[in-house]
C-alpha cells in the first residue's frame, strides 16, 4: 500500500511503467475486497460464506450486491471489477488490459478506493 501511495502521489507519474499499474491494481483489489468482506460480515453473514474457490472478487461482488444493495460505494466496486484484472500473471497477454489503460484512471480509482472504502 505504501508503494501504491507513492505512485498515486507522484507529481508526474510515468504513464508507461507497467509495474506501477500492477501495483495500483493489486492495491485497488485489496481495498475493494477488504471493504466487501467487512460489509458482508457486518450484514450478519457468517465467515464461511466468504470461502470460495476460483474468482473470489467476482463471487464476493455478487454476495455484496445481494447483501448491501443500497450501499453508497456500489459504483466504486463496479469500477474496480471493470478496470482491474482478476488475475495478474507474469505473462504479457495478461498485462494487455493494464498496458492499454491510462495510469491516471488507475490513480483516480485508487484514490477513490482509499477515500471511500478504507
C-alpha angles and dihedrals in degrees: 000000000000090000091048089050090051092051093046091050098048112122092224111014115202104252093204105052106107091193090064091052091048093050092048092048093051092047091048092050091047093052092046094048093047090050093049091046092053094045093049092049091045089054089063101262119141122247088243091071089063094058105103139156121221122009101023097176093049093050093044090049091055091047091046092052091050094045100039106026094157098044111138093224097057091109092055091052089051091051090050090054093047099044107037123062118241092220126038113192134170088253124108092224091061091050095056097094089051094046090055094046122088116246087224092062090052092047090051092049092046091052091047090051093048091048099044109021104037 
